[in-house]
Amino acid sequence: MNQILYTAEGKTSGPLPIKTIVKFFAICLIVLGVIFMGESAYSLFSFNSQDSRSYR
């Protein structure tokens, strides 16, 4: 188990350090969250604009 969680500083010829993998997935999750927030904001805006047109 310690070999899986091992993070060595410096150049290694083995697998990628855990920090690099965690940063990659964190950035991917942030980008995915921003996309979902943008889609939901657009959906709310378009729904509200269609709803206000029907009352006039």
BAFI-3210 file (N, C-alpha, C; in Angstrom, 3 decimals, decimal comma, padded with zeros to 6 digits):
// residues 56
n [1|2|3|4|5|6|7|8|9|10|11|12|13|14|15|16|17|18|19|20|21|22|23|24|25|26|27|28|29|30|31|32|33|34|35|36|37|38|39|40|41|42|43|44|45|46|47|48|49|50|51|52|53|54|55|56]
n.u [000,818|002,004|003,612|001,859|000,958|003,262|005,171|007,682|010,194|011,848|013,462|012,115|012,157|010,028|006,496|004,134|004,179|001,924|000,917|000,838|-001,120|-003,344|-003,600|-004,226|-006,767|-008,191|-008,214|-009,661|-012,148|-012,862|-013,134|-015,241|-017,244|-017,530|-018,518|-020,988|-022,209|-022,408|-024,118|-026,451|-027,040|-027,535|-029,766|-031,623|-031,824|-032,810|-035,227|-036,555|-036,776|-038,450|-040,691|-041,463|-042,248|-044,613|-046,460|-046,997]
n.v [-001,187|001,217|001,721|002,537|005,014|006,474|009,345|010,722|013,188|014,882|013,541|010,593|007,330|005,736|005,243|007,996|010,696|010,877|013,394|014,755|013,356|013,784|016,572|016,762|015,436|017,069|019,516|018,726|018,135|020,682|022,095|020,643|021,206|023,983|023,979|022,662|024,540|026,728|025,713|025,283|027,891|029,104|027,614|028,334|031,086|031,096|029,757|031,500|033,763|032,815|032,275|034,795|036,020|034,733|035,706|038,274]
n.w [000,000|000,657|-001,510|-003,466|-002,551|-002,461|-002,907|-004,587|-004,606|-007,239|-010,225|-011,480|-012,853|-012,838|-012,370|-012,836|-010,495|-007,697|-007,121|-009,573|-010,977|-009,334|-009,550|-012,286|-012,445|-010,698|-012,053|-014,300|-013,105|-012,183|-014,589|-015,730|-013,858|-014,255|-016,850|-016,452|-014,755|-016,469|-018,445|-016,910|-016,068|-018,540|-019,294|-017,288|-017,831|-020,483|-020,077|-018,334|-019,974|-021,992|-020,471|-019,538|-021,869|-022,501|-020,709|-021,477]
ca.u [000,000|002,871|004,138|000,834|000,869|004,603|005,442|009,107|010,588|012,934|013,155|012,036|011,870|008,861|005,195|003,957|003,879|000,506|000,541|000,523|-002,405|-004,386|-003,780|-004,910|-008,181|-008,799|-008,462|-010,766|-013,397|-013,191|-013,623|-016,558|-018,158|-017,791|-019,398|-022,339|-022,774|-022,767|-025,315|-027,625|-027,363|-028,153|-031,090|-032,486|-032,047|-033,689|-036,544|-037,184|-037,117|-039,624|-041,805|-041,912|-042,903|-045,952|-047,364|-047,278]
ca.v [000,000|002,384|001,980|003,251|006,376|007,054|010,484|011,051|014,457|014,697|012,743|009,146|006,660|004,895|005,835|009,405|010,969|010,999|014,811|015,114|012,731|014,470|017,888|016,570|015,158|018,245|020,486|018,188|018,315|022,104|022,439|020,021|021,991|025,261|023,683|022,407|025,794|027,529|025,142|025,513|029,317|029,347|027,014|029,185|032,346|030,883|029,393|032,715|034,669|032,252|032,377|036,189|036,346|034,156|036,494|039,586]
ca.w [000,000|000,696|-002,844|-004,223|-002,047|-002,409|-003,776|-004,512|-005,219|-008,175|-011,403|-011,296|-014,112|-012,606|-012,696|-012,535|-009,085|-007,366|-007,164|-010,959|-011,316|-008,576|-010,172|-013,562|-012,211|-010,070|-013,126|-015,112|-012,362|-012,166|-015,930|-015,870|-013,034|-014,919|-017,989|-015,927|-014,260|-017,630|-019,069|-016,072|-016,123|-019,841|-019,266|-016,470|-018,544|-021,624|-019,566|-017,813|-021,064|-022,655|-019,543|-019,449|-023,133|-022,541|-019,868|-022,074]
c.u [000,869|003,432|003,134|000,822|002,205|004,727|006,892|009,358|011,772|012,508|013,164|011,697|010,638|007,578|005,134|003,690|002,382|000,055|000,142|-000,838|-003,548|-004,649|-004,550|-006,408|-008,887|-009,128|-009,612|-012,104|-013,816|-013,754|-015,021|-017,607|-018,515|-018,715|-020,823|-022,984|-023,200|-024,021|-026,562|-028,021|-028,036|-029,575|-032,060|-032,809|-033,014|-035,099|-037,263|-037,560|-038,327|-040,858|-042,334|-042,604|-044,337|-046,951|-047,743|-048,413]
c.v [001,260|002,705|002,741|004,719|007,096|008,198|010,881|012,379|014,185|013,821|011,259|008,531|005,782|005,590|007,309|009,596|011,194|012,460|015,244|014,569|013,447|015,853|017,771|016,346|016,326|019,302|020,019|018,379|019,781|022,537|021,866|020,776|023,316|025,055|023,447|023,682|026,692|027,023|025,403|026,986|029,664|028,798|027,860|030,488|032,156|030,499|030,635|033,672|034,139|032,409|033,805|036,614|035,833|034,960|037,825|039,548]
c.w [000,000|-000,678|-003,697|-003,829|-002,028|-003,396|-003,577|-005,196|-006,138|-009,335|-011,060|-012,637|-014,009|-013,014|-012,306|-011,047|-008,882|-007,482|-008,566|-011,357|-010,608|-009,168|-011,483|-013,353|-011,532|-011,125|-014,008|-014,409|-012,316|-013,510|-016,144|-015,052|-013,663|-016,115|-017,516|-015,410|-015,411|-018,317|-018,233|-016,065|-017,445|-019,869|-018,448|-017,191|-019,705|-021,174|-019,057|-018,931|-021,847|-021,780|-019,492|-020,745|-023,164|-021,701|-020,502|-023,037]
res [m|n|q|i|l|y|t|a|e|g|k|t|s|g|p|l|p|i|k|t|i|v|k|f|f|a|i|c|l|i|v|l|g|v|i|f|m|g|e|s|a|y|s|l|f|s|f|n|s|q|d|s|r|s|y|r]
***
